[in-house]
């Protein structure tokens, strides 16, 4: 009996052992598959991460190359590209960029920049792990001797406002704060300050030339800076100026008259008077296009809203205010015959606005030049004088009181890249970016603008710079 029980126990133990081994043998391939899958996933993730790392380095290289190419195009005549790869880094990851420039015609440049990243620790490798190509289309911004001309009120710049093209003439005073900038390290401007805004408080002789006892006309608060040839009456301090900075000879700067406009001629040239809708609300619906014939007078306020587009065929006179909002556009007609009966000014059509609230462009609204880069002259005439808006001249207390009244206001990426903004007796203010052709006013105030590139002449000969029209990025 004892023998049978012992034998049976041994048999059961053997059967149990055999069952476990069988299960292990059956499951083992599945364990191997799971482990292999995890290892393959880990390898794949590593490869993806490494590819992303190289692509990021290539993108940084392409961006750096694009910035450098734009700098060279605007500082070196007829710059044609790098002529090969330029090394940026040769440490853990080798990165390079290469740039080429094509010029299909006088009004277009195409810059192609390729950034490349190579395998770590294989510096001699000529096959990149990743590359990024940027194609940038540029258009010219042509500026005259003066991109800014101010009257006795002067020029006030703050935050990151910048003047990057054309020369600047200030009849009054110049005040720069925060990171404001005139000119560039690689491209200086000519700045003249006449200091012709005395006496203060004003009397019947205002505006007159200031004397040394009245102080210096230029005030710069660090880190604001001027890169240019500076001439300024009564200026002694050279702080915040370079390239080359204040002219040590300190030549006399004569006042510069503001550009002329034949207001009486434009009024006499009117052939059609409009009022009421659709001109008061011209227009108030998306994707609407209207046309204003030249030589018209619109009585009252005009509002252009949403994505409306108004094409002008010549001079326009508005007795109230002009407001463009959202993505509204005022567009110069292609092929407009300048100097024809439709335009008094031989260079561009003029939009003349008489209302006390002047001209306002908001939320990406724009004044668009035509295919020939012809913009408009946008001019306001309101003043505090009793003869406003028909005053032939404004001086003394009336001018002193009006110089700070804002009649031109561009904000929130509003732009007018080929046009001239002209506040005849008052202040023009630009805030929060946008490309501007040129600006004239008794007072000009620039604020909160990363950069403003001026591209129309307020008078004088022509210079040229290039700005981005469009950009496309591809990854390999």
C-alpha positions in Angstrom: 0.0 0.0 0.0 2.8 2.4 0.9 4.6 1.5 -2.3 1.6 2.3 -4.5 1.1 5.8 -2.9 4.7 6.7 -3.3 4.8 5.6 -6.9 1.6 7.5 -7.7 3.0 10.7 -6.2 6.1 10.4 -8.3 4.0 10.0 -11.4 1.9 13.1 -10.6 5.0 15.2 -10.0 6.5 14.1 -13.3 3.2 15.0 -15.1 3.1 18.4 -13.5 6.7 19.1 -14.4 6.1 18.2 -18.0 3.0 20.5 -18.1 5.0 23.6 -17.0 7.8 22.9 -19.5 5.3 22.6 -22.2 3.7 25.9 -21.4 7.1 27.6 -21.3 8.1 26.1 -24.7 4.8 27.3 -26.2 5.0 30.9 -24.7 8.7 31.5 -25.3 8.3 32.5 -29.0 5.6 35.0 -28.0 8.0 36.5 -25.4 10.7 36.8 -28.1 8.2 38.6 -30.4 7.2 41.1 -27.7 10.8 41.8 -26.8 11.7 42.2 -30.5 8.7 44.5 -31.0 9.8 46.8 -28.2 13.3 46.8 -29.4 12.2 47.7 -32.9 9.9 50.4 -31.5 12.8 51.8 -29.5 15.1 51.8 -32.5 12.4 53.5 -34.6 11.8 56.2 -32.0 15.5 56.8 -31.7 15.8 57.2 -35.5 12.8 59.5 -35.6 14.2 61.6 -32.8 17.6 61.8 -34.5 15.9 62.8 -37.8 13.9 65.5 -36.0 17.1 66.8 -34.3 18.9 67.1 -37.7 15.9 68.7 -39.3 15.8 71.3 -36.5 19.4 72.0 -36.9 18.9 72.3 -40.7 16.0 74.7 -40.2 18.0 76.9 -37.8 20.8 77.0 -40.4 18.4 77.9 -43.2 16.8 80.7 -41.1 20.3 82.1 -40.2 21.3 81.9 -43.9 18.1 83.7 -45.0 18.7 86.5 -42.4 22.3 86.9 -43.7 21.3 86.8 -47.3 18.8 89.7 -46.8 21.4 91.7 -45.0 23.9 91.2 -47.9 21.3 92.0 -50.5 20.6 95.4 -48.8 24.2 96.3 -48.1 26.2 94.9 -51.1 25.4 96.0 -54.6 24.4 93.1 -56.9 25.1 90.4 -54.3 24.6 87.1 -56.1 24.8 84.5 -53.3 27.4 82.6 -51.2 28.9 80.6 -54.1 28.9 77.4 -52.0 28.2 76.1 -48.5 29.1 78.3 -45.5 29.9 76.4 -42.3 27.9 77.5 -39.2 28.9 74.8 -36.7 31.5 72.1 -36.7 31.0 70.7 -33.2 28.6 67.8 -32.3 26.5 68.5 -35.4 27.9 70.1 -38.5 25.5 72.6 -40.1 25.9 74.7 -43.2 23.8 77.1 -45.4 24.0 78.0 -49.0 22.3 81.0 -50.7 21.7 81.9 -54.4 19.9 85.0 -55.9 17.9 85.2 -59.1 16.7 88.5 -60.5 14.0 87.9 -63.1 13.5 91.7 -63.5 14.0 95.0 -61.9 11.1 94.5 -59.5 11.7 91.0 -58.3 14.4 88.9 -56.6 14.2 85.3 -55.7 16.5 84.1 -52.9 17.0 80.3 -52.4 18.6 79.3 -49.1 19.4 75.7 -48.2 20.3 74.7 -44.6 21.9 71.3 -44.1 22.7 69.2 -41.0 25.2 66.3 -41.0 25.6 63.2 -38.8 27.3 63.9 -35.4 31.1 63.2 -35.2 31.4 62.6 -38.9 32.5 66.1 -39.9 33.9 65.0 -43.3 30.6 63.6 -44.3 29.2 65.3 -47.5 25.8 63.7 -47.4 23.4 65.6 -45.1 21.1 63.8 -42.7 18.5 66.6 -43.2 18.1 69.7 -45.3 15.6 72.6 -45.3 15.1 74.9 -48.3 13.6 78.4 -48.1 12.5 80.3 -51.2 12.0 84.0 -50.6 10.5 86.4 -53.1 11.6 90.0 -52.6 10.2 93.3 -53.8 12.0 96.6 -54.0 11.2 99.4 -51.6 12.4 102.7 -53.2 12.9 105.6 -50.9 13.9 109.1 -51.6 16.2 111.5 -49.8 13.5 111.8 -47.1 11.4 108.9 -45.8 10.3 111.2 -42.9 9.9 114.9 -42.9 8.4 116.5 -39.8 7.5 120.1 -39.1 7.9 121.9 -35.8 6.4 119.2 -33.7 9.2 116.8 -34.4 9.7 113.0 -34.3 9.0 110.8 -31.3 9.9 107.2 -31.3 9.5 104.6 -28.5 9.5 100.9 -27.8 10.9 99.0 -30.8 10.0 101.6 -33.5 12.6 101.6 -36.3 13.3 103.7 -39.4 15.2 101.4 -41.8 15.2 103.2 -45.2 15.5 106.7 -46.6 16.8 109.8 -44.8 15.1 111.7 -42.0 14.6 115.5 -41.7 13.2 116.9 -38.4 12.3 120.6 -38.3 11.6 120.5 -34.5 13.1 118.0 -32.0 13.8 114.3 -31.9 13.0 112.0 -28.9 13.9 108.3 -28.9 13.2 105.9 -26.1 13.4 102.1 -25.3 14.7 100.2 -28.3 13.8 102.8 -30.9 16.3 102.9 -33.8 17.1 105.0 -36.9 19.3 103.3 -39.5 21.2 100.0 -39.1 24.7 98.9 -38.2 25.2 97.9 -41.8 23.2 100.7 -43.4 23.3 104.2 -42.1 20.9 107.1 -42.8 21.3 110.8 -43.0 19.5 112.6 -40.1 19.1 116.4 -40.0 17.5 118.2 -37.1 16.8 122.0 -37.6 15.7 122.7 -34.0 13.2 125.2 -35.3 10.4 125.0 -32.7 10.9 128.1 -30.5 9.8 130.0 -28.5 8.1 127.9 -25.9 5.5 129.1 -24.8 4.7 130.3 -28.3 4.0 133.8 -29.5 3.4 135.3 -32.9 6.9 134.5 -34.0 6.4 130.7 -33.6 8.0 128.7 -35.2 11.5 130.3 -35.0 15.1 128.9 -34.7 16.1 127.9 -31.2 19.3 129.0 -29.6 21.9 127.0 -27.6 20.3 128.4 -24.4 17.1 126.5 -25.3 18.8 123.1 -24.9 19.6 120.3 -27.4 17.1 119.1 -29.9 18.0 115.3 -29.7 17.2 113.2 -26.7 18.1 109.5 -26.7 17.4 107.1 -23.8 19.6 104.0 -23.8 19.4 101.5 -25.6 17.8 103.6 -28.4 20.3 104.3 -31.1 21.0 106.3 -34.3 23.2 104.7 -37.0 23.9 107.6 -39.4 25.4 110.9 -40.3 23.8 113.3 -37.9 23.6 117.0 -38.3 21.7 119.0 -35.7 21.6 122.6 -34.6 22.6 123.2 -31.0 23.4 119.5 -30.4 26.5 118.7 -28.3 25.9 115.2 -26.9 26.9 112.3 -29.1 25.5 109.6 -26.8 23.5 106.9 -28.7 24.9 107.9 -32.1 27.4 106.0 -34.4 28.2 105.1 -38.0 29.5 107.9 -38.0 27.3 109.8 -35.6 27.2 113.6 -34.9 29.1 115.7 -37.4 31.8 117.3 -35.4 31.8 120.4 -37.7 28.2 120.9 -36.5 27.0 122.6 -39.7 23.9 124.8 -39.7 20.8 122.9 -40.7 18.3 125.2 -42.4 14.5 124.4 -42.0 13.1 122.1 -44.6 9.6 123.2 -46.0 7.1 120.4 -46.0 6.3 119.0 -49.4 3.9 121.1 -51.5 0.3 120.1 -52.3 -2.0 122.2 -54.5 -5.1 122.0 -52.5 -6.9 124.8 -54.4 -6.1 123.1 -57.7 -7.5 119.7 -56.5 -10.7 121.4 -55.3 -11.1 123.2 -58.6 -10.5 119.9 -60.5 -13.5 118.2 -58.9 -16.1 117.1 -61.5 -18.4 115.0 -59.4 -19.9 115.3 -55.9 -21.1 112.2 -54.0 -22.9 111.7 -50.7 -24.9 109.1 -48.8 -24.6 105.3 -49.2 -22.8 103.5 -50.6 -20.0 106.1 -50.1 -20.7 106.6 -46.4 -20.4 102.8 -45.9 -18.4 101.9 -48.9 -18.5 99.1 -48.3 -19.8 96.9 -45.4 -19.7 93.4 -46.8 -17.0 90.8 -47.4 -15.5 90.3 -50.9 -17.1 93.5 -52.3 -15.2 95.6 -54.8 -16.2 99.2 -55.7 -14.6 101.9 -57.9 -14.2 105.6 -57.3 -13.8 107.7 -60.4 -11.1 110.3 -60.3 -11.8 114.0 -59.5 -14.6 113.3 -57.0 -15.7 115.0 -53.8 -17.4 112.8 -51.1 -19.3 114.8 -48.6 -19.3 113.4 -45.1 -17.6 110.4 -43.3 -16.5 107.3 -45.3 -16.1 103.9 -43.7 -14.6 100.9 -45.6 -14.9 97.7 -43.6 -14.4 93.9 -43.6 -12.6 92.6 -46.7 -14.0 95.3 -49.0 -11.8 96.7 -51.8 -12.2 100.2 -53.2 -10.3 101.0 -56.4 -9.5 104.7 -57.0 -9.0 106.1 -60.5 -7.7 109.5 -59.5 -7.9 112.3 -56.9 -10.5 112.0 -54.1 -11.6 114.8 -51.7 -13.4 113.7 -48.5 -15.0 116.4 -46.4 -15.3 114.2 -43.3 -13.2 111.3 -42.0 -11.9 108.2 -43.7 -11.8 104.9 -41.8 -10.5 101.6 -43.1 -11.1 98.6 -40.8 -10.3 94.8 -40.7 -8.8 93.8 -44.0 -10.3 96.6 -46.1 -8.2 98.0 -48.9 -7.9 101.2 -50.8 -6.3 100.2 -54.1 -4.7 102.4 -56.8 -5.9 101.4 -60.2 -3.5 99.6 -62.5 -2.3 101.8 -65.5 -3.6 105.0 -63.9 -2.6 107.9 -66.1 -0.6 110.2 -63.8 -0.6 113.8 -64.7 -3.8 113.4 -66.6 -6.9 115.4 -65.7 -7.7 112.9 -63.0 -4.6 113.7 -60.9 -3.2 117.1 -59.9 0.0 115.6 -58.6 2.1 114.2 -61.6 3.5 111.4 -59.4 0.5 109.9 -57.7 -3.3 110.3 -57.0 -4.2 112.3 -53.8 -6.8 111.4 -51.2 -7.5 114.7 -49.4 -9.4 114.5 -46.0 -10.7 117.5 -44.1 -12.5 116.0 -41.1 -11.0 116.6 -37.6 -10.6 112.8 -37.1 -8.7 112.5 -40.3 -7.6 109.1 -41.6 -7.6 105.9 -39.6 -6.4 102.4 -40.7 -7.0 99.6 -38.3 -6.7 95.8 -38.0 -4.6 95.0 -41.2 -6.3 97.6 -43.4 -4.1 98.8 -46.2 -3.5 101.2 -49.0 -2.3 99.2 -51.9 -0.2 100.4 -54.8 -0.8 99.2 -58.3 1.3 96.9 -60.4 3.6 99.8 -61.2 4.3 100.5 -57.5 2.3 103.7 -57.6 0.7 104.5 -54.3 -1.4 107.4 -53.1 -0.7 110.6 -51.2 -3.0 110.6 -48.1 -3.2 114.1 -46.8 -5.2 115.7 -43.9 -5.9 119.5 -43.6 -7.7 119.9 -40.3 -6.2 122.5 -37.8 -7.4 124.5 -34.8 -7.3 127.7 -36.8 -10.6 129.3 -37.6 -9.9 129.1 -41.3 -9.6 125.3 -41.2 -9.5 123.3 -43.4 -8.9 125.9 -46.0 -6.0 127.8 -44.3 -3.2 128.7 -46.7 -0.9 128.7 -43.7 -1.0 128.0 -39.9 1.5 129.6 -37.5 1.8 130.9 -34.0 -0.5 129.6 -31.3 -2.8 127.8 -33.8 0.1 125.7 -35.1 1.5 125.1 -31.6 -2.0 123.8 -30.4 -2.5 121.7 -33.6 0.8 120.0 -33.9 0.0 117.3 -31.4 -3.6 116.6 -32.6 -3.7 113.2 -34.4 -5.3 113.2 -37.8 -3.5 110.1 -39.3 -3.5 106.9 -37.3 -2.3 103.4 -38.4 -2.4 100.6 -35.9 -2.4 96.8 -35.7 -0.5 95.9 -38.8 -2.2 98.5 -41.1 0.1 99.3 -44.0 0.6 101.7 -46.9 3.9 100.5 -48.5 4.0 102.7 -51.6 2.1 105.7 -50.3 2.8 109.0 -48.5 1.0 109.8 -45.3 0.8 113.6 -44.8 -0.6 115.4 -41.7 -0.3 118.9 -43.0 -0.8 120.8 -39.7 -1.1 118.0 -37.2 0.3 114.6 -36.1 0.6 111.3 -37.8 1.0 108.2 -35.6 2.0 104.7 -36.5 1.6 101.9 -33.9 2.2 98.1 -34.1 3.9 97.5 -37.3 3.2 97.8 -41.0 5.2 98.9 -44.0 5.0 102.6 -44.8 6.1 104.4 -48.0 6.9 107.8 -46.4 5.5 110.0 -43.7 5.2 113.7 -43.4 3.6 115.7 -40.5 4.1 118.6 -38.2 4.6 115.8 -35.6 5.3 112.1 -36.3 5.0 109.5 -33.6 6.2 105.9 -34.0 5.5 103.3 -31.3 5.3 99.5 -30.8 6.6 98.6 -34.2 9.2 95.9 -34.7 10.3 97.6 -37.9 9.0 100.1 -40.4 10.5 100.1 -43.8 9.8 103.3 -45.8 9.4 102.9 -49.6 8.1 106.1 -51.1 9.9 109.4 -51.5 8.7 112.6 -49.7 11.1 114.4 -52.0 14.6 113.9 -53.4 16.5 111.2 -55.3 15.9 107.5 -55.1 17.5 104.8 -53.1 16.5 101.1 -52.9 16.1 98.3 -50.5 14.4 94.9 -50.6 11.8 93.4 -48.4 10.0 90.0 -48.2 7.0 89.6 -50.5 6.4 85.9 -49.8 8.3 82.9 -48.4 8.0 79.1 -48.9 9.8 76.4 -46.8 10.4 72.8 -47.8 11.9 69.9 -45.7 14.0 67.0 -47.1 
